[in-house]
Structures are given as structure tokens and as C-alpha cells.
Amino acid sequence: MSLKDLVTGDAALRGVERATLGQLLAYTEGRPIQRVVPIIYGIASELDIDPAFAVAEAILESGWGTSNFACTRHNWYGYQAYYEDSTQARHFATDEEGIRAALQAMAENYFAPGGTYFADGAGATLKGWARHWIDGGPENWQRGVRTLARIMREIANAPDSE
């Protein structure tokens, strides 16, 4: 898939690479999240997850790397944080450990046929991800998909800094 392909709700999240590491670094320049972008890129690529999606999701979940979970728990995705008691969010020893755990769970549970949250019909797409990731019904799914798609387009259109 070309880096310039339109990112929509039907955009595949596995088997594609919409952005280079240089584009991801350029897009996050000056933000706290930039320091973990190479880790996200490497693990996402290894797990066959679109790195642009992996970074976009981390941006949303960590507030560009400013969240308490990211800063103190190495938890860039709010992994195992629940609305009922967000203080229970998982703590990881390193950024790499936290990123790997979250992306591995996504790959196995959301993006693989037979995974617990694999959305039949939508599969490993933004719409499929949103069916389980975003609380509050279809209107919030659409807003979440639009937000992720916008960030992914901005990343893919960033200059390549490498």
C-alpha cells in the first residue's frame, strides 16, 4: 500500500506501513512521545501492525507522551487501565516492555482472526478497532476513527527526516 493511500475507517491496520520512521520522527518532533517512536516503530513492524496507527494510538492514549501512565509507568497505551479505577493501570519496568505488551495484545486480540475482539466483517481495520476500543456507541466510534485517520494521514504526509 502506498504511503499516500487514503486512510479511512476501512484502512487495514496489519500488513501495511504507511509511514517511515523518519516521517514518524518528523511528525512528533518536539513532543515527549518522540523518544519512544523508534521503539513503537520497531515493535509495530515486527508484529505487522501499521506503525502510523501504532504511533497515532499512542499519541491519543498518552496525550503526546505527557500522561502520568506514560511518564511514570512506561504505559504509553493506557494498557489495562479501566474507567472504574484507572489507578490500577499496569506498570512496566521499561518503555519497550510496556509498548511490546500493548501492541502484542492488540495483534493477538484485535487484529488476528479468532482474537477475542476481532471484529468479524470489519477485521483488522480502524472500524474494527473502534468497535471495541471506543466506549459510548457508534457516534463515538466514528469520532475515534476520524481522529485516528486524521493523525495517520498527517503522519504519512510529514516530511521524511531520515
Contact map, one row per residue, 1 for C-alpha under 8 A:
111010000000000111000000000000000000000000000000000000000000000000000000000000000000000000000000000000000000000000000000000000000000000000000000000000000000000000
111110000000000001000000000000000000000000000000000000000000000000000000000000000000000000000000000000000000000000000000000000000000000000000000000000000000000000
111110000000000011100000000000000000000000000000000000000000000000000000000000000000000000000000000000000000000000000000000000000000000000000000000000000001000000
011111000000000001000000000000000000000000000000000000000000000000000000000000000000000000000000000000000000000000000000000000000000000000000000000000000001100000
111111100000000001000000000000000000000000000000000000000000000000000000000000000000000000000000000000000000000000000000000000000000000000000000000000000000000000
000111110010000000000000000000000000000000000000000000000000000000000000000000000000000000000000000000000000000000000000000000000000000000000000000000001000000000
000011111110000000000000000000000000000000000000000000000000000000000000000000000000000000000000000000000000000000000000000000000000000000000000000011011000000000
000001111110000000000000000000000000000000000000000000000000000000000000000000000000000000000000000000000000000000000000000001000000000000000000110010000000000000
000000111110000000000000000000000000000000000000000000000000000000000000000000000000000000000000000000000000000000000000000011100000000000000000110010000000000000
000000111111000000000000000000000000000000000000000000000000000000000000000000000000000000000000000000000000000000000000010011100000000000000000000000000000000000
000001111111100000000000000000000000000000000000000000000000000000000000000000000000000000000000000000000000000000000000000011000000000000000000000000000000000000
000000000111111100000000000000000000000000000000000000000000000000000000000000000000000000000000000000000000000000000000000111000000000000000000000000000000000000
000000000011111100000000000000000000000000000000110010000000000000000000000000000000000000000000000000000000001000000000000111000000000000000000000000000000000000
000000000001111100000000000000000000000000000001110000000000000000000000000000000000000000000000000000000000001000000000000100000000000000000000000000000000000000
000000000001111110000000000000000000000000000001110000000000000000000000000000000000000000000000000000000000000000000000000000000000000000000000000000000000000000
100000000001111111000000000000000000000000000001110000000000000000000000000000000000000000000000000000000000000000000000000000000000000000000000000000000000000000
101000000000001111110000000000000000000000001000111100000000000000000000000000000000000000000000000000000000000000000000000000000000000000000000000000000000000000
111110000000000111110000000000000000000000000000011100000000000000000000000000000000000000000000000000000000000000000000000000000000000000000000000000010001000000
001000000000000011111111000000000000000000000000001100000000000000000000000000000000000000000000000000000000000000000000000000000000000000000000000000000011000000
000000000000000011111111000000000000000000000000000000000000000000000000000000000000000000000000000000000000000000000000000000000000000000000000000000000001000100
000000000000000000111111100000000000110010000000000000000000000000000000000000000000000000000000000000000000000000000000000000000000000000000000000000000000000101
000000000000000000111111110000000000000000000000000000000000000000000000000000000000000000000000000000000000000000000000000000000000000000000000000000000000001111
000000000000000000111111111000000000000000000000000000000000000000000000000000000000000000000000000000000000000000000000000000000000000000000000000000000011111111
000000000000000000111111111100000000100000000000000100100000000000000000000000000000000000000000000000000000000000000000000000000000000000000000000000000010010000
000000000000000000001111111110000100110000000000000000000000000000000000000000000000000000000000000000000000000000000000000000000000000000000000000000000000000010
000000000000000000000111111110000000000000000000000000000000000000000000000000000000000000000000000000000000000000000000000000000000000000000000000000000000011110
000000000000000000000011111110000000000000000000000000000000000000000000000000000000000000000000000000000000000000000000000000000000000000000000000000000110010000
000000000000000000000001111111101100000000000000000000000000000000000000000000000000000000000000000000000000000000000000000000000000000000000000000000000000000000
000000000000000000000000111111100100000000000000000000000000000000000000000000000000000000000000000000000000000000000000000000000000000000000000000000000000000000
000000000000000000000000000111110100000000000000000000000000000000000000000000000000000000000000000000000000000000000000000000000000000000000000000000000000000000
000000000000000000000000000111111100000000000000000000000000000110000000000000000000000000000000000000000000000000000000000000000000000000000000000000000000000000
000000000000000000000000000001111110000000000000000000000000000111000000000000000000000000000000000000000000000000000000000000000000000000000000000000000000000000
000000000000000000000000000100111111100000000000000000000010000111000000000000000000000000000000000000000000000000000000000000000000000000000000000000000000000000
000000000000000000000000100111111111110000000000000000000000000000000000000000000000000000000000000000000000000000000000000000000000000000000000000000000000000000
000000000000000000000000000000011111110000000000000000000000000000000000000000000000000000000000000000000000000000000000000000000000000000000000000000000000000000
000000000000000000000000000000001111111100000000000000000000000000000000000000000000000000000010000000000000000000000000000000000000000000000000000000000000000000
000000000000000000001001100000001111111110000000000000100000000000000000000000000000000000000000000000000000000000000000000000000000000000000000000000000000000000
000000000000000000001000100000000111111111000000000000000000000000000000000000000000000000000000000000000000000000000000000000000000000000000000000000000000000000
000000000000000000000000000000000001111111100000000000000000000000000000000000000000000000000001001000000000000000000000000000000000000000000000000000000000000000
000000000000000000000000000000000001111111110000001001100000000000000000000000000000000000000000001000000000000000000000000000000000000000000000000000000000000000
000000000000000000001000000000000000111111111000001001100000000000000000000000000000000000000000000000000000000000000000000000000000000000000000000000000000000000
000000000000000000000000000000000000011111111100000000000000000000000000000000000000000000000000000000000000000000000000000000000000000000000000000000000000000000
000000000000000000000000000000000000001111111110000000000000000000000000000000000000000000000000001100100000000000000000000000000000000000000000000000000000000000
000000000000000000000000000000000000000111111111111001000000000000000000000000000000000000000000000000100000000000000000000000000000000000000000000000000000000000
000000000000000010000000000000000000000011111111111000000000000000000000000000000000000000000000000000000000000000000000000000000000000000000000000000000000000000
000000000000000000000000000000000000000001111111100000000000000000000000000000000000000000000000000000000000000000000000000000000000000000000000000000000000000000
000000000000000000000000000000000000000000111111100000000000000000000000000000000000000000000000000000110010000000000000000000000000000000000000000000000000000000
000000000000011100000000000000000000000000011111110000000000000000000000000000000000000000000000000000000000000000000000000000000000000000000000000000000000000000
000000000000111110000000000000000000000000011111111011000000000000000000000000000000000000000000000000000010000000000000000000000000000000000000000000000000000000
000000000000111111000000000000000000000000011001111111000000000000000000000000000000000000000000000000000000000000000000000000000000000000000000000000000000000000
000000000000000011100000000000000000000110011000111111100000000000000000000000000000000000000000000000000000000000000000000000000000000000000000000000000000000000
000000000000000011100001000000000000000000000000011111110000000000000000000000000000000000000000000000000000000000000000000000000000000000000000000000010011000000
000000000000100000000000000000000000000000000000111111111000000000000000000000000000000000000000000000000000000000000000000000000000000000000000000100010000000000
000000000000000000000000000000000000000110010000111111111100000000000000000000000000000000000000000000100000000000000000000000000000000000000000000000000000000000
000000000000000000000001000000000000100110000000001111111110000000000000000000000000000000000000000000000000000000000000000000000000000000000000000000000000000000
000000000000000000000000000000000000000000000000000111111111000000000000000000000000000000000000000000000000000000000000000000000000000000000000000100110000000000
000000000000000000000000000000000000000000000000000011111111100000000000000010000000000000000000000000000000000000000000000000000000000000000000000100000000000000
000000000000000000000000000000000000000000000000000001111111111110000000000110000000000000000000000000000000000000000000000000000000000000000000000000000000000000
000000000000000000000000000000001000000000000000000000111111111110000000000000000000000000000000000000000000000000000000000000000000000000000000000000000000000000
000000000000000000000000000000000000000000000000000000011111111100000000000000000000000000000000000000000000000000000000000000000000000000000000000000000000000000
000000000000000000000000000000000000000000000000000000001111111100000000000111000000000000000000000000000000000000000000000000000000000000000000000000000000000000
000000000000000000000000000000000000000000000000000000000111111111101100000111000000000000000000000000000000000000000000000000000000000000000000000000000000000000
000000000000000000000000000000000000000000000000000000000111111111100000000000000000000000000000000000000000000000000000000000000000000000000000000000000000000000
000000000000000000000000000000111000000000000000000000000111111111100000000000000000000000000000000000000000000000000000000000000000000000000000000000000000000000
000000000000000000000000000000111000000000000000000000000110011111100110000100000000000000000000000000000000000000000000000000000000000000000000000000000000000000
000000000000000000000000000000011000000000000000000000000000011111110110000000000000000000000000000000000000000000000000000000000000000000000000000000000000000000
000000000000000000000000000000000000000000000000000000000000011111111110000000000000000000000000000000000000000000000000000000000000000000000000000000000000000000
000000000000000000000000000000000000000000000000000000000000000001111111100000000000000000000000000000000000000000000000000000000000000000000000000000000000000000
000000000000000000000000000000000000000000000000000000000000010000111111111101000000000010100000000000000000000000000000000000000000000000000000000000000000000000
000000000000000000000000000000000000000000000000000000000000010011111111111111000000000000000000000000000000000000000000000000000000000000000000000000000000000000
000000000000000000000000000000000000000000000000000000000000000011111111111000000000000000000000000000000000000000000000000000000000000000000000000000000000000000
000000000000000000000000000000000000000000000000000000000000000000011111111000000000000000000000000000000000000000000000000000000000000000000000000000000000000000
000000000000000000000000000000000000000000000000000000000000000000011111111000000000000001111000000000000000000000000000000000000000000000000000000000000000000000
000000000000000000000000000000000000000000000000000000000000000000001111111100000000000000111110111000000000000000000000000000000000000000000000000000000000000000
000000000000000000000000000000000000000000000000000000000000000000001111111111100000000011110010011000000000000000000000000000000000000000000000000000000000000000
000000000000000000000000000000000000000000000000000000000100110010001100011111100000000000000010011000000000000000000000000000000000000000000000000000000000000000
000000000000000000000000000000000000000000000000000000001100110000000100001111100000000000000000001001000000000000000000000000000000000000000000000000000000000000
000000000000000000000000000000000000000000000000000000000000110000001100001111111000000011000000000000000000000000000000000000000000000000000000000000000000000000
000000000000000000000000000000000000000000000000000000000000000000000000001111111000000011000000000001000000000000000000000000000000000000000000000000000000000000
000000000000000000000000000000000000000000000000000000000000000000000000000001111100000111000000000000000000000000000000000000000000000000000000000000000000000000
000000000000000000000000000000000000000000000000000000000000000000000000000001111110111111000000000000000000000000000000000000000000000000000000000000000000000000
000000000000000000000000000000000000000000000000000000000000000000000000000000011111110110000000000000000000000000000000000000000000000000000000000000000000000000
000000000000000000000000000000000000000000000000000000000000000000000000000000001111110000000000000000000000000000000000000000000000000000000000000000000000000000
000000000000000000000000000000000000000000000000000000000000000000000000000000000111110000000000000000000000000000000000000000000000000000000000000000000000000000
000000000000000000000000000000000000000000000000000000000000000000000000000000001111111100000000000000000000000000000000000000000000000000000000000000000000000000
000000000000000000000000000000000000000000000000000000000000000000000000000000001111111110000000000000000000000000000000000000000000000000000000000000000000000000
000000000000000000000000000000000000000000000000000000000000000000000000000000001000111110000000000000000000000000000000000000000000000000000000000000000000000000
000000000000000000000000000000000000000000000000000000000000000000000000000000011100111111000000000000000000000000000000000000000000000000000000000000000000000000
000000000000000000000000000000000000000000000000000000000000000000001000001001111100011111100000000000000000000000000000000000000000000000000000000000000000000000
000000000000000000000000000000000000000000000000000000000000000000000000101001111000000111110000000000000000000000000000000000000000000000000000000000000000000000
000000000000000000000000000000000000000000000000000000000000000000001000111000000000000011111000010000000000000000000000000000000000000000000000000000000000000000
000000000000000000000000000000000000000000000000000000000000000000000000111000000000000001111110110000000000000000000000000000000000000000000000000000000000000000
000000000000000000000000000000000000000000000000000000000000000000000000110000000000000000111110110000000000000000000000000000000000000000000000000000000000000000
000000000000000000000000000000000000000000000000000000000000000000000000010000000000000000011111110000000000000000000000000000000000000000000000000000000000000000
000000000000000000000000000000000001000000000000000000000000000000000000011100000000000000011111111000000000000000000000000000000000000000000000000000000000000000
000000000000000000000000000000000000001000000000000000000000000000000000000000000000000000000111111100000000000000000000000000000000000000000000000000000000000000
000000000000000000000000000000000000000000000000000000000000000000000000010000000000000000011111111110000000000000000000000000000000000000000000000000000000000000
000000000000000000000000000000000000000000000000000000000000000000000000011100000000000000111111111111000000000000000000000000000000000000000000000000000000000000
000000000000000000000000000000000000001100100000000000000000000000000000011110000000000000000011111111100000000000000000000000000000000000000000000000000000000000
000000000000000000000000000000000000000000100000000000000000000000000000000000000000000000000001111111110000000000000000000000000000000000000000000000000000000000
000000000000000000000000000000000000000000000000000000000000000000000000000000000000000000000000111111111000000000000000000000000000000000000000000000000000000000
000000000000000000000000000000000000000000000000000000000000000000000000000010100000000000000000011111111100000000000000000000000000000000000000000000000000000000
000000000000000000000000000000000000000000110010000001000000000000000000000000000000000000000000001111111110000000000000000000000000000000000000000000000000000000
000000000000000000000000000000000000000000000010000000000000000000000000000000000000000000000000000111111111000000000000000000000000000000000000000000000000000000
000000000000000000000000000000000000000000000000000000000000000000000000000000000000000000000000000011111111110000000000000000000000000000000000000000000000000000
000000000000000000000000000000000000000000000000000000000000000000000000000000000000000000000000000001111111111000000000000000000000000000000000000000000000000000
000000000000000000000000000000000000000000000010100000000000000000000000000000000000000000000000000000111111111100000000000000000000000000000000000000000000000000
000000000000000000000000000000000000000000000000000000000000000000000000000000000000000000000000000000011111111100100000000000000000000000000000000000000000000000
000000000000000000000000000000000000000000000000000000000000000000000000000000000000000000000000000000001111111101111100000000000000000000000000000000000000000000
000000000000000000000000000000000000000000000000000000000000000000000000000000000000000000000000000000001111111100111110001100011000000000000000000000000000000000
000000000000110000000000000000000000000000000000000000000000000000000000000000000000000000000000000000000111111110101100001110001000000000000000000000000000000000
000000000000000000000000000000000000000000000000000000000000000000000000000000000000000000000000000000000011111111100100001100000000000000000000000000000000000000
000000000000000000000000000000000000000000000000000000000000000000000000000000000000000000000000000000000000001111100100001000000000000000000000000000000000000000
000000000000000000000000000000000000000000000000000000000000000000000000000000000000000000000000000000000000100111110100000000000000000000000000000000000000000000
000000000000000000000000000000000000000000000000000000000000000000000000000000000000000000000000000000000001111111111100000000000000000000000000000000000000000000
000000000000000000000000000000000000000000000000000000000000000000000000000000000000000000000000000000000000110001111100000000000000000000000000000000000000000000
000000000000000000000000000000000000000000000000000000000000000000000000000000000000000000000000000000000000111000111110000000000001000000000000000000000000000000
000000000000000000000000000000000000000000000000000000000000000000000000000000000000000000000000000000000000111111111111001100011000000000000000000000000000000000
000000000000000000000000000000000000000000000000000000000000000000000000000000000000000000000000000000000000010000001111111100011010000000000000000000000000000000
000000000000000000000000000000000000000000000000000000000000000000000000000000000000000000000000000000000000000000000111111000010000000000000000000000000000000000
000000000000000000000000000000000000000000000000000000000000000000000000000000000000000000000000000000000000000000000011111000000000000000000000000000000000000000
000000000100000000000000000000000000000000000000000000000000000000000000000000000000000000000000000000000000000000000011111110110000000000000000000000000000000000
000000000000000000000000000000000000000000000000000000000000000000000000000000000000000000000000000000000000011110000111111110011000000000000000000000000000000000
000000000001110000000000000000000000000000000000000000000000000000000000000000000000000000000000000000000000011100000110011111011000000000000000000000000000000000
000000001111100000000000000000000000000000000000000000000000000000000000000000000000000000000000000000000000001000000000011111111000000000000000000000000000000000
000000011111100000000000000000000000000000000000000000000000000000000000000000000000000000000000000000000000000000000000000111111100000000000000100110000000000000
000000001100000000000000000000000000000000000000000000000000000000000000000000000000000000000000000000000000000000000000010011111110000000001100100000000000000000
000000000000000000000000000000000000000000000000000000000000000000000000000000000000000000000000000000000000010000000111011111111111000000000000000000000000000000
000000000000000000000000000000000000000000000000000000000000000000000000000000000000000000000000000000000000011000000110001111111111100000000000000000000000000000
000000000000000000000000000000000000000000000000000000000000000000000000000000000000000000000000000000000000000000000000000001111111110000001101100000000000000000
000000000000000000000000000000000000000000000000000000000000000000000000000000000000000000000000000000000000000000000010000000111111110001001000000000000000000000
000000000000000000000000000000000000000000000000000000000000000000000000000000000000000000000000000000000000000000001000000000011111111000000000000000000000000000
000000000000000000000000000000000000000000000000000000000000000000000000000000000000000000000000000000000000000000000000000000001111111000000000000000000000000000
000000000000000000000000000000000000000000000000000000000000000000000000000000000000000000000000000000000000000000000000000000000111111110011001000000000000000000
000000000000000000000000000000000000000000000000000000000000000000000000000000000000000000000000000000000000000000000000000000000001111110011000000000000000000000
000000000000000000000000000000000000000000000000000000000000000000000000000000000000000000000000000000000000000000000000000000000000011111111000000000000000000000
000000000000000000000000000000000000000000000000000000000000000000000000000000000000000000000000000000000000000000000000000000000000011111111000000000000000000000
000000000000000000000000000000000000000000000000000000000000000000000000000000000000000000000000000000000000000000000000000000000010000111111100000000000000000000
000000000000000000000000000000000000000000000000000000000000000000000000000000000000000000000000000000000000000000000000000000000000000111111110000000000000000000
000000000000000000000000000000000000000000000000000000000000000000000000000000000000000000000000000000000000000000000000000000000000011111111111000000000000000000
000000000000000000000000000000000000000000000000000000000000000000000000000000000000000000000000000000000000000000000000000000100110011111111111100000000000000000
000000000000000000000000000000000000000000000000000000000000000000000000000000000000000000000000000000000000000000000000000000100100000001111111110000000000000000
000000000000000000000000000000000000000000000000000000000000000000000000000000000000000000000000000000000000000000000000000000000000000000111111111000000000000000
000000000000000000000000000000000000000000000000000000000000000000000000000000000000000000000000000000000000000000000000000000000100010000011111111100000000000000
000000011000000000000000000000000000000000000000000000000000000000000000000000000000000000000000000000000000000000000000000001100100000000001111111110000000000000
000000011000000000000000000000000000000000000000000000000000000000000000000000000000000000000000000000000000000000000000000000000000000000000111111111000000000000
000000000000000000000000000000000000000000000000000000000000000000000000000000000000000000000000000000000000000000000000000000000000000000000011111111100000000000
000000000000000000000000000000000000000000000000000010011000000000000000000000000000000000000000000000000000000000000000000001000000000000000001111111110000000000
000000111000000000000000000000000000000000000000000000000000000000000000000000000000000000000000000000000000000000000000000001000000000000000000111111111000000000
000000100000000000000000000000000000000000000000000000000000000000000000000000000000000000000000000000000000000000000000000000000000000000000000011111111100000000
000000000000000000000000000000000000000000000000000000010000000000000000000000000000000000000000000000000000000000000000000000000000000000000000001111111110000000
000000100000000001000000000000000000000000000000000110010000000000000000000000000000000000000000000000000000000000000000000000000000000000000000000111111111000000
000001100000000000000000000000000000000000000000000000000000000000000000000000000000000000000000000000000000000000000000000000000000000000000000000011111111100000
000000000000000000000000001000000000000000000000000000000000000000000000000000000000000000000000000000000000000000000000000000000000000000000000000001111111110000
000000000000000000100011001000000000000000000000000100000000000000000000000000000000000000000000000000000000000000000000000000000000000000000000000000111111110000
001100000000000001110010000000000000000000000000000100000000000000000000000000000000000000000000000000000000000000000000000000000000000000000000000000011111110000
000100000000000000000010000000000000000000000000000000000000000000000000000000000000000000000000000000000000000000000000000000000000000000000000000000001111111000
000000000000000000000011011000000000000000000000000000000000000000000000000000000000000000000000000000000000000000000000000000000000000000000000000000000111111100
000000000000000000000110010000000000000000000000000000000000000000000000000000000000000000000000000000000000000000000000000000000000000000000000000000000000111110
000000000000000000011110010000000000000000000000000000000000000000000000000000000000000000000000000000000000000000000000000000000000000000000000000000000000011111
000000000000000000000110110000000000000000000000000000000000000000000000000000000000000000000000000000000000000000000000000000000000000000000000000000000000001111
000000000000000000001110000000000000000000000000000000000000000000000000000000000000000000000000000000000000000000000000000000000000000000000000000000000000000111
